[in-house]
Amino acid sequence: MAAPFDFSGTWRSSYFLTRIVAKVSQSGNRVWGVVEVTGPLGGTDLYHVNGRVKGMQVVAWHYNGRQFRGRATGEEKAEGVLTTKAGDRLNLKAVRVEHSQAGGERPA
């Protein structure tokens, strides 16, 4: 079985005028981190997420029901679908802008 893709680092994306920055840490097939979502009027929301990696695919979730299912499309690129709490599905593409263990406290 191949080792899981390394998703650790800082990833940037956007959806219309909303800016998304995910700071992700990884150990083996576990990922966790903090996602910062800044709206067009400047309000910012933070989401602490946990997830799993299998090969080039990742699934990460927030306790309130938001979920991201995606895959690496290159060493510094990923794409996937964010499902919101209301059930809306948003197609996202992200670019890694920094390699590091970058996000939040490791879950117990």
Helices and strands as residue ranges (DSSP letters): E 9-15, E 18-27, E 30-38, E 44-54, E 57-61, E 67-74, E 77-83, E 89-98
